Amino acid sequence: MTAVAAPAPPAGPPTLAALRNLSSSGSLARMPAFLAGIARDYGPVASWRMPGGRFWFVDEPALIDQILTANGYDLIKGRGLRRMRRLLGQGLVTSDEPLHLRQRRLVQPAFHRERVARYAETMIAAARRTADALADGTDVAVDAVMNRLTLRVAAATLFSADVDDDADAIGRALSNAMASFPSSMGVFAELYDLIPWNPATRRFRAARAELDTIVFRLIDERRRDGSDHGDLLSMLLATRDDEDGSAMPVELVRDETLTLLLAGHETTATALAWTWDALARNPEAEAKLHAELDAVLGDRDPVPADYPRLSYTHDVVAESMRLRPPAWVLGRRVIRPFKLGAWELEPGSMILTSQLVTHRNPRFWNEPDAFRPERWSNGETAALPRGAYFPFGGGNRVCVGESFAWTEAVLVLATLAQRLRMRPLDLSEVPLEPLVTLRPGRPIRMRVEGRRTAVSV
């Protein structure tokens, strides 16, 4: 029997156009529009040559699901997350197999359903504290407020720590490290890392040093304390190697602590900031949200048991993450011959997918650019194929804290929206700042308007 030859790679953009839009010169601002244009002009799968190997862009849910569920020894993290190792080391977000699997098994118990249910009380208390501090008529940058709130939650739940005094330093250092990310993707980025007087290198090193100071202090304080707090940090410090019984190296404890402290608040803060922006632009959705909160909660704050009853609140968050997914692009590098659909991908090939593009694919979404939370409960999304909506990734690389993030986003939004409204001060479109996460490109300025003068707790 004659073997059937694999089809030729599909069409894609010219190499020069791809270089102009994907090779960073200090900004990833062009990349979202470029990827959306590829999907529009070339269809579900496109391919093109780049220096160093062939690139593939996939906007087909079945193939996206195949990528997400691929063996970790066939596909590894793309260049973006591998470059993030400069900050996060070998934490869960950046590590590959076999370390990733070993660390994931260690960290997973901290995110079991029973633990997340206990964390929910801390989430609500932190949101209540934030609401109490937002006086009626105050003008705030809601993205900054959400960052401080979710940082407080991550530190308290995962590390039994209070980082309020460090919040400004953490936020500043994280923003500086994020700002250096696009330039770190350039062709000569590794060379620039070695040039100590390069401004981007100096800023990044200072940011990392500031974060290290805070994280190593948390670790040292826990070691001196010596007791088991039943949290993630206690698990990391108590673990022992199966072969020689040695403790986890302090550098790896640092990597996981920093990864989960930052990843555990950055994505949820970004999702909530975009959610407030969407509600401010869609008063009908805001009214439905308030109606559900009044019906379910009455004049009280939520409790953890309310989470499954807040279905429209959940749909608001789901729709916000469809339109403005915090994790907006995903890259994988092929390290062994990999069959993607009908095509054979060679080692060295780079695969890109984008939540920001696929979540608006008109083949799967009615009114794809409209903010319509009701689509999640009226049957529209019931037949969605796997891979059409993947804000937390999927497969063996699905975000370990997905249930934590959903619980936090829904209960924080419910607690705050029960007590107050956020009125926009600027209704011009908020630009995107595509970095590691899809941050707002300017502060989302809003005016606090009290909604409940008395809420029982």
Secondary structure as GFF3:
##gff-version 3
##sequence-region A 1 457
A	DSSP	alpha_helix	15	22	.	.	.	ID=ss1
A	DSSP	alpha_helix	31	42	.	.	.	ID=ss2
A	DSSP	beta_strand	45	50	.	.	.	ID=ss3
A	DSSP	beta_strand	53	58	.	.	.	ID=ss4
A	DSSP	alpha_helix	61	68	.	.	.	ID=ss5
A	DSSP	beta_strand	75	77	.	.	.	ID=ss6
A	DSSP	alpha_helix	79	83	.	.	.	ID=ss7
A	DSSP	alpha_helix	85	88	.	.	.	ID=ss8
A	DSSP	alpha_helix	99	107	.	.	.	ID=ss9
A	DSSP	three_ten_helix	108	111	.	.	.	ID=ss10
A	DSSP	alpha_helix	113	133	.	.	.	ID=ss11
A	DSSP	beta_strand	139	141	.	.	.	ID=ss12
A	DSSP	alpha_helix	142	159	.	.	.	ID=ss13
A	DSSP	three_ten_helix	164	166	.	.	.	ID=ss14
A	DSSP	alpha_helix	167	179	.	.	.	ID=ss15
A	DSSP	three_ten_helix	183	185	.	.	.	ID=ss16
A	DSSP	alpha_helix	189	193	.	.	.	ID=ss17
A	DSSP	alpha_helix	199	225	.	.	.	ID=ss18
A	DSSP	alpha_helix	232	238	.	.	.	ID=ss19
A	DSSP	alpha_helix	250	281	.	.	.	ID=ss20
A	DSSP	alpha_helix	283	297	.	.	.	ID=ss21
A	DSSP	three_ten_helix	304	309	.	.	.	ID=ss22
A	DSSP	alpha_helix	311	323	.	.	.	ID=ss23
A	DSSP	beta_strand	330	334	.	.	.	ID=ss24
A	DSSP	beta_strand	338	340	.	.	.	ID=ss25
A	DSSP	beta_strand	343	345	.	.	.	ID=ss26
A	DSSP	beta_strand	350	353	.	.	.	ID=ss27
A	DSSP	alpha_helix	355	358	.	.	.	ID=ss28
A	DSSP	three_ten_helix	373	376	.	.	.	ID=ss29
A	DSSP	three_ten_helix	395	397	.	.	.	ID=ss30
A	DSSP	alpha_helix	402	419	.	.	.	ID=ss31
A	DSSP	beta_strand	420	424	.	.	.	ID=ss32
A	DSSP	beta_strand	432	434	.	.	.	ID=ss33
A	DSSP	beta_strand	438	440	.	.	.	ID=ss34
A	DSSP	beta_strand	445	450	.	.	.	ID=ss35
###
